[in-house]
Amino acid sequence: MALLGFFVVIAVLIAPPAASASTWRRPVEGTVLRPFVVVPDRFAPGSHRGVDLDAPVGTPVRAACGGRVSFVGRVPGGGLTLSVRCGTLVSTYQHLGGAVVRRGEVVLRGAVVGVVGRSGAPRSRTPHLHLGAREAVSGRYVDPMSLIGDAPPAIPPLAPRAPSARPLPLGPAPAPPAPSARPLPLGPAPAQRAMRPRAVRYSRPLAAPAAPVPAGGVPLTVWAGLACVAVGLPFGGFVTVRRRRRRALAHIAQTA
């Protein structure tokens, strides 16, 4: 039995795998988040040298093909990476959370080799497994989904929504008019009363009329005042002389 198992392993390692639908299997059950994209320059920006399969963290990762483990370790951008040499092709598993096999071990198709993790720097925030496939001699990358027999499960489309019988409004409903603060009159407007003229009252008496002015330009009151002065001067002088004379006679009579 041991010898038979040895020959089976040798046949698996030596026989080149044919790129047919029955060669590889899916390492995890999940939809394809990011497909295989490779341009002539495989290291050009935008290339994706494998496929990203949706899987929760901790999901067991099974070998897509049988062969010998050729690498277990961390790579920049890929995190914990595991590679299995399957004849002329190499299968690669990246962003692992852990590995249960070591380099040099022989694994069969479908055997558990690790678990899904978040190691490295995955572009997608959704936990997933990166599966890659390349030719061991030339290094040319191959689409892993072309080697897997079962097609990836498709996401069921959303059910079409029944059209509404009532048309939807194109915009917000118009706001109702604001009620007027002042009520409107229910009857005819009242007739306006006739305005009466009001008498004007003065708080101060009116000024007296000015004295008439003669043709010469000098008022009569001025002439009357001048006449009084002309008459009063001689009369006043006469009275003064008469008083002085009386005082002299009285003085002489006292000294005699």
C-alpha positions as CSV (number, residue, x, y, z in Angstrom):
1,M,0.0,0.0,0.0
2,A,2.8,2.4,0.8
3,L,4.4,1.7,-2.5
4,L,1.1,2.3,-4.3
5,G,0.6,5.6,-2.6
6,F,4.2,6.6,-3.6
7,F,3.5,6.0,-7.2
8,V,0.2,8.0,-7.0
9,V,2.0,11.0,-5.7
10,I,4.7,10.7,-8.3
11,A,2.1,10.6,-11.0
12,V,0.4,13.7,-9.7
13,L,3.7,15.6,-9.6
14,I,5.0,14.5,-13.0
15,A,1.8,14.5,-15.1
16,P,1.3,18.0,-16.6
17,P,-2.2,19.3,-15.8
18,A,-4.4,20.0,-18.8
19,A,-6.1,23.4,-18.8
20,S,-9.5,21.8,-18.9
21,A,-12.7,22.3,-16.9
22,S,-12.1,19.3,-14.7
23,T,-8.5,20.1,-13.6
24,W,-8.9,22.6,-10.8
25,R,-11.6,23.2,-8.2
26,R,-12.7,26.3,-6.3
27,P,-10.7,26.9,-3.1
28,V,-13.6,28.7,-1.5
29,E,-17.3,29.1,-2.3
30,G,-17.8,32.8,-3.1
31,T,-18.5,35.2,-5.9
32,V,-15.8,36.8,-8.0
33,L,-15.2,40.3,-6.5
34,R,-12.5,41.3,-9.0
35,P,-11.8,39.3,-12.2
36,F,-8.5,38.4,-13.9
37,V,-7.1,41.4,-16.0
38,V,-3.6,41.2,-17.6
39,V,-2.2,43.5,-20.3
40,P,0.8,42.6,-22.4
41,D,3.0,44.2,-19.7
42,R,1.9,42.0,-16.7
43,F,3.4,44.4,-14.2
44,A,1.7,47.5,-15.6
45,P,-0.7,49.5,-13.4
46,G,-4.3,48.2,-13.5
47,S,-3.3,44.5,-14.0
48,H,-4.8,41.9,-11.7
49,R,-2.9,38.7,-12.0
50,G,-5.6,36.5,-10.5
51,V,-9.2,36.6,-9.1
52,D,-10.6,37.7,-5.8
53,L,-13.2,35.3,-4.3
54,D,-15.5,36.5,-1.7
55,A,-15.1,34.6,1.6
56,P,-15.5,35.5,5.3
57,V,-12.4,35.6,7.5
58,G,-11.6,32.2,8.9
59,T,-13.1,30.3,5.9
60,P,-11.0,27.1,5.2
61,V,-9.0,27.4,2.0
62,R,-8.7,24.1,0.0
63,A,-6.0,23.3,-2.6
64,A,-7.3,24.1,-6.1
65,C,-5.0,21.5,-7.5
66,G,-2.8,18.7,-6.1
67,G,1.0,19.1,-5.9
68,R,3.9,20.1,-3.7
69,V,4.0,23.2,-1.6
70,S,6.7,25.5,-3.0
71,F,6.4,28.6,-0.9
72,V,4.9,29.7,2.4
73,G,5.6,33.2,3.6
74,R,4.8,36.9,3.4
75,V,5.1,39.0,0.3
76,P,4.7,42.8,-0.1
77,G,1.0,43.7,-0.9
78,G,-0.1,40.0,-0.7
79,G,0.4,39.3,2.9
80,L,0.6,35.6,4.0
81,T,1.0,33.8,0.6
82,L,1.1,30.0,-0.2
83,S,2.1,28.5,-3.5
84,V,1.6,24.9,-4.7
85,R,3.4,23.5,-7.8
86,C,0.8,21.5,-9.8
87,G,2.8,20.1,-12.7
88,T,3.6,22.9,-15.2
89,L,1.4,25.4,-13.3
90,V,1.7,27.1,-9.9
91,S,-1.4,28.0,-7.9
92,T,-1.1,30.9,-5.5
93,Y,-3.2,31.9,-2.5
94,Q,-2.8,35.3,-0.9
95,H,-4.2,37.4,2.0
96,L,-4.3,34.3,4.2
97,G,-5.0,34.4,7.9
98,G,-2.9,31.3,8.5
99,A,-1.4,28.2,6.8
100,V,-1.6,24.6,7.9
101,V,1.0,23.2,5.6
102,R,4.8,23.8,5.2
103,R,7.1,24.1,2.3
104,G,7.9,20.7,0.7
105,E,4.7,19.0,1.7
106,V,2.5,17.2,-0.8
107,V,-1.1,18.1,-0.8
108,L,-4.0,16.6,-2.8
109,R,-6.7,18.5,-4.7
110,G,-9.3,19.7,-2.2
111,A,-7.1,19.4,1.0
112,V,-7.2,22.3,3.4
113,V,-4.0,24.4,3.2
114,G,-5.0,27.5,5.2
115,V,-7.8,30.0,6.2
116,V,-9.0,33.3,4.8
117,G,-7.6,36.4,6.5
118,R,-6.9,40.1,5.9
119,S,-3.1,40.1,5.7
120,G,-1.3,42.3,3.3
121,A,-2.9,45.3,1.7
122,P,-6.1,44.1,-0.1
123,R,-7.7,46.8,-2.2
124,S,-11.2,45.6,-1.4
125,R,-12.6,46.1,2.1
126,T,-14.6,42.9,1.8
127,P,-12.7,39.8,3.1
128,H,-11.6,37.6,0.2
129,L,-9.1,35.1,-1.1
130,H,-6.8,36.0,-4.0
131,L,-6.2,33.0,-6.3
132,G,-3.6,33.1,-9.0
133,A,-2.3,30.7,-11.6
134,R,0.9,31.0,-13.7
135,E,3.2,28.8,-15.8
136,A,6.2,27.6,-13.8
137,V,8.7,27.9,-16.6
138,S,7.6,31.0,-18.6
139,G,6.0,32.9,-15.7
140,R,2.9,33.7,-17.9
141,Y,-0.2,34.3,-15.8
142,V,-3.4,32.3,-16.6
143,D,-7.0,33.1,-15.7
144,P,-7.7,30.7,-12.8
145,M,-11.4,30.6,-13.7
146,S,-10.6,29.0,-17.0
147,L,-9.1,26.0,-15.1
148,I,-12.0,25.6,-12.7
149,G,-14.8,23.2,-13.8
150,D,-17.8,24.8,-11.9
151,A,-18.8,28.3,-12.8
152,P,-18.8,30.9,-10.0
153,P,-22.2,31.3,-8.4
154,A,-23.9,34.4,-9.8
155,I,-25.6,37.0,-7.6
156,P,-29.4,36.7,-8.2
157,P,-30.7,39.9,-9.8
158,L,-33.1,42.1,-7.9
159,A,-36.8,41.5,-8.6
160,P,-38.3,44.2,-10.8
161,R,-40.4,46.6,-8.8
162,A,-44.1,46.8,-9.9
163,P,-45.0,50.3,-11.3
164,S,-47.0,52.4,-9.0
165,A,-50.6,53.1,-10.1
166,R,-50.4,56.6,-8.6
167,P,-47.9,58.9,-10.3
168,L,-45.2,60.2,-8.1
169,P,-45.0,63.9,-7.6
170,L,-42.2,65.7,-9.5
171,G,-41.4,68.0,-6.7
172,P,-42.5,69.0,-3.2
173,A,-46.1,69.9,-2.6
174,P,-46.9,73.6,-2.7
175,A,-47.3,75.1,0.7
176,P,-50.8,76.4,1.6
177,P,-51.2,80.2,1.6
178,A,-50.7,81.8,5.0
179,P,-53.9,83.1,6.6
180,S,-54.3,86.9,6.7
181,A,-53.9,88.5,10.1
182,R,-56.6,91.1,9.3
183,P,-60.1,89.7,8.6
184,L,-61.6,90.8,5.4
185,P,-64.9,92.9,5.6
186,L,-68.0,90.9,5.0
187,G,-70.2,93.9,3.8
188,P,-69.7,97.1,1.8
189,A,-67.1,99.5,3.0
190,P,-68.5,102.3,5.3
191,A,-69.0,105.7,3.6
192,Q,-66.4,108.3,4.5
193,R,-67.6,111.3,6.6
194,A,-67.3,114.8,5.0
195,M,-64.4,116.8,6.3
196,R,-65.3,120.2,7.9
197,P,-62.9,123.1,7.6
198,R,-61.6,123.9,11.1
199,A,-61.1,127.5,12.2
200,V,-57.6,128.6,12.8
201,R,-56.9,130.1,16.3
202,Y,-53.9,132.3,17.0
203,S,-52.3,132.1,20.4
204,R,-50.7,135.6,20.1
205,P,-52.4,138.9,19.3
206,L,-51.7,140.4,16.0
207,A,-49.2,143.3,15.9
208,A,-50.5,146.9,15.8
209,P,-50.5,148.6,12.5
210,A,-47.5,150.8,11.9
211,A,-47.8,154.6,12.2
212,P,-48.3,156.4,8.9
213,V,-45.2,157.8,7.3
214,P,-45.3,161.2,5.6
215,A,-44.1,161.8,2.2
216,G,-40.8,163.3,3.4
217,G,-39.8,160.0,5.0
218,V,-39.8,161.2,8.7
219,P,-42.7,160.0,11.0
220,L,-45.0,162.6,12.6
221,T,-44.0,161.5,16.1
222,V,-40.4,162.6,15.5
223,W,-41.6,166.1,14.5
224,A,-43.8,166.3,17.6
225,G,-40.9,165.4,19.8
226,L,-38.6,168.0,18.3
227,A,-41.3,170.7,18.8
228,C,-41.6,169.8,22.5
229,V,-37.8,170.1,22.9
230,A,-37.8,173.5,21.2
231,V,-40.4,174.9,23.4
232,G,-39.1,173.4,26.6
233,L,-35.5,174.7,26.4
234,P,-36.3,178.5,26.7
235,F,-38.8,177.9,29.4
236,G,-36.5,175.8,31.4
237,G,-33.8,178.5,31.1
238,F,-36.2,181.2,32.3
239,V,-37.1,179.2,35.4
240,T,-33.5,178.6,36.2
241,V,-32.6,182.3,36.0
242,R,-35.5,183.3,38.2
243,R,-34.5,180.8,40.9
244,R,-31.0,182.1,41.0
245,R,-32.2,185.7,41.4
246,R,-34.5,184.7,44.3
247,R,-31.6,183.0,46.1
248,A,-29.3,186.2,45.7
249,L,-32.0,188.5,47.1
250,A,-32.5,186.2,50.1
251,H,-28.8,186.1,50.8
252,I,-28.5,189.9,50.8
253,A,-31.4,190.3,53.1
254,Q,-29.8,187.9,55.6
255,T,-26.4,189.7,55.7
256,A,-27.9,193.3,56.1
